[in-house]
Amino acid sequence: MAEIDFGGTLENVVTSEEFSLEKAQEILRKETVVVLGYGVQGPGQALNLRDNGIQVIVGQREGTASWDKAKADGFVPGETLVSIEEAARKGTIIQFLLSDAGQVALWPKVKACLNAGDALFFSHGFGVVYKDQTGIVPPADVDVILVAPKGSGRTVRTNFLDGSGINSSFAVFQDATGRARERTLAMGIAIGSGYLFPTTFEKEVYSDLTGERGVLMGCLAGVMEAQYQTLRKNGHSPSEAFNETVEELTQSLIRLVAENGMDWMFANCSTTAQRGALDWAPKFRDAVMPVFETLYKSVVTGEETRRTLDLNSAPDYRERLQEELDAIKNSEMWRAGTAVRSLRPERRGK
Ligand SMILES: NC(=O)c1ccc[n+]([C@@H]2O[C@H](COP(=O)([O-])OP(=O)(O)OC[C@H]3O[C@@H](n4cnc5c(N)ncnc54)[C@H](OP(=O)(O)O)[C@@H]3O)[C@@H](O)[C@H]2O)c1
């Protein structure tokens, strides 16, 4: 563990310097690693593990697009690509990477396949923490561990291929074998994490549900829409409104934040922009603080989970989701975005 000062608070984190890939390979050589589910996180983690020299078996229901994708990615039906139950029976480290609603549906079958001493691996605290709603209560004789990449499965893979990584949190919920921690860290390193920071299942799920509903996705989409509509109502063209709301952020300013922080971005904008941003940031913070407080409560009480499970377990969930996504895609703002993106020099004429 390396002790790092995060803005005045010391935290112990793990990188491949403290826990090398060779050590992870050594630990995982004795295991059979299976990945249940080949949706978004499944492919990212399975392919990184395989490229890091770990033998991986994918468990996925047959006759689906996800099965075909696993096949196209080189997993061999009957050998390294099998049914969910067969994989769960074979595995000693079982990565439960079905969608959270899928985990609830499949839990009785997966539970029946677990053997004493197995490690049940999650990338989200959801199933275990909200057990009253999910029914996921692992048997006492298995390790229950978590590595949660703080990014989409897609970037878990692309960052790995670029030679960087996605930071992940890690936790041990249950240590039945005395090896839970080393298994967790070995998996965290082998899936290509940038650095690993400790958490608990509960803290992981509370922060994750808040983050994605908040700044990362929900709040971001909401404030973008509010600004775009304000500009449009006041007679600005779609091109102008979109550039001032999204394109400048994604193509310029957020990259400066990623590079060196918010102050660096401010320092590299005009003095007029800096003054305005410094004056208005506290007003936005105060305006949304009550929304964040309501959100966090809704996460902790399990209301967000209830809604997620109810809606995502409905048989027509994919169709209804597509309708909602299409409504965004077909809105003026995001159609304007399609036009703006097509004008990027690297995309012109393609
Ligand atoms: N998405 C991310 O980037 C991300 C980031 C961090 C953590 N996580 C966590 O990682 C885990 C996996 O999430 P994900 O987003 O990768 O899930 P996802 O893309 O929604 O994965 C869907 C997978 O679950 C299978 N599945 C769903 N319902 C099923 C059912 N009833 N029976 C059998 N299979 C079923 C799907 O099979 P079919 O294709 O056959 O439907 C597919 O293989 C979750 O715990 C999530 O919270 C995800």
The ligand as a MOL file (V3000), in Angstrom:
LIG
                    3D

  0  0  0     0  0            999 V3000
M  V30 BEGIN CTAB
M  V30 COUNTS 48 52 0 0 0
M  V30 BEGIN ATOM
M  V30 1 N -21.5770 -0.3530 -17.4020 0
M  V30 2 C -20.4510 -0.0240 -16.8110 0
M  V30 3 O -19.5680 0.5100 -17.4540 0
M  V30 4 C -20.2020 -0.3300 -15.3490 0
M  V30 5 C -19.2420 0.4110 -14.6530 0
M  V30 6 C -18.9110 0.0290 -13.3640 0
M  V30 7 C -19.5870 -1.0360 -12.7700 0
M  V30 8 N -20.5530 -1.6980 -13.4610 0 CHG=1
M  V30 9 C -21.2220 -2.8520 -12.8400 0
M  V30 10 O -20.8590 -4.0110 -13.5510 0
M  V30 11 C -21.9390 -4.9430 -13.5510 0
M  V30 12 C -22.3000 -5.2570 -14.9830 0
M  V30 13 O -22.8680 -4.0970 -15.5490 0
M  V30 14 P -22.9550 -3.8320 -17.1020 0
M  V30 15 O -23.3050 -2.4100 -17.2890 0
M  V30 16 O -21.7850 -4.4030 -17.7900 0 CHG=-1
M  V30 17 O -24.2520 -4.6870 -17.4310 0
M  V30 18 P -24.9440 -4.8130 -18.8400 0
M  V30 19 O -24.1310 -4.2620 -19.9210 0
M  V30 20 O -26.3430 -4.3550 -18.6920 0
M  V30 21 O -24.8220 -6.4000 -18.9070 0
M  V30 22 C -25.7720 -7.1140 -19.3320 0
M  V30 23 C -25.3000 -8.5580 -19.2240 0
M  V30 24 O -26.1840 -9.2060 -18.3130 0
M  V30 25 C -26.8740 -10.2070 -19.0440 0
M  V30 26 N -28.2320 -10.3080 -18.5070 0
M  V30 27 C -29.0500 -9.3140 -18.1180 0
M  V30 28 N -30.2190 -9.8160 -17.6690 0
M  V30 29 C -30.1160 -11.1510 -17.7680 0
M  V30 30 C -30.9800 -12.2260 -17.4540 0
M  V30 31 N -32.1730 -12.0220 -16.9300 0
M  V30 32 N -30.5360 -13.4830 -17.6940 0
M  V30 33 C -29.3170 -13.7020 -18.2060 0
M  V30 34 N -28.4530 -12.7230 -18.5320 0
M  V30 35 C -28.8450 -11.4760 -18.3030 0
M  V30 36 C -26.8610 -9.7100 -20.4880 0
M  V30 37 O -27.1050 -10.7530 -21.3410 0
M  V30 38 P -27.8980 -10.4840 -22.7190 0
M  V30 39 O -26.9950 -9.7000 -23.5950 0
M  V30 40 O -28.1410 -11.8580 -23.1790 0
M  V30 41 O -29.1300 -9.7090 -22.3490 0
M  V30 42 C -25.4240 -9.1950 -20.5740 0
M  V30 43 O -24.5010 -10.2310 -20.6820 0
M  V30 44 C -23.0600 -4.2740 -12.7680 0
M  V30 45 O -22.9560 -4.6680 -11.4260 0
M  V30 46 C -22.7380 -2.8020 -12.9020 0
M  V30 47 O -23.2900 -2.0140 -11.8720 0
M  V30 48 C -20.8740 -1.3700 -14.7410 0
M  V30 END ATOM
M  V30 BEGIN BOND
M  V30 1 1 1 2
M  V30 2 2 2 3
M  V30 3 1 2 4
M  V30 4 1 4 5
M  V30 5 2 4 48
M  V30 6 2 5 6
M  V30 7 1 6 7
M  V30 8 2 7 8
M  V30 9 1 8 9
M  V30 10 1 8 48
M  V30 11 1 9 10
M  V30 12 1 9 46
M  V30 13 1 10 11
M  V30 14 1 11 12
M  V30 15 1 11 44
M  V30 16 1 12 13
M  V30 17 1 13 14
M  V30 18 2 14 15
M  V30 19 1 14 16
M  V30 20 1 14 17
M  V30 21 1 17 18
M  V30 22 2 18 19
M  V30 23 1 18 20
M  V30 24 1 18 21
M  V30 25 1 21 22
M  V30 26 1 22 23
M  V30 27 1 23 24
M  V30 28 1 23 42
M  V30 29 1 24 25
M  V30 30 1 25 26
M  V30 31 1 25 36
M  V30 32 1 26 27
M  V30 33 1 26 35
M  V30 34 2 27 28
M  V30 35 1 28 29
M  V30 36 1 29 30
M  V30 37 2 29 35
M  V30 38 1 30 31
M  V30 39 2 30 32
M  V30 40 1 32 33
M  V30 41 2 33 34
M  V30 42 1 34 35
M  V30 43 1 36 37
M  V30 44 1 36 42
M  V30 45 1 37 38
M  V30 46 2 38 39
M  V30 47 1 38 40
M  V30 48 1 38 41
M  V30 49 1 42 43
M  V30 50 1 44 45
M  V30 51 1 44 46
M  V30 52 1 46 47
M  V30 END BOND
M  V30 END CTAB
M  END
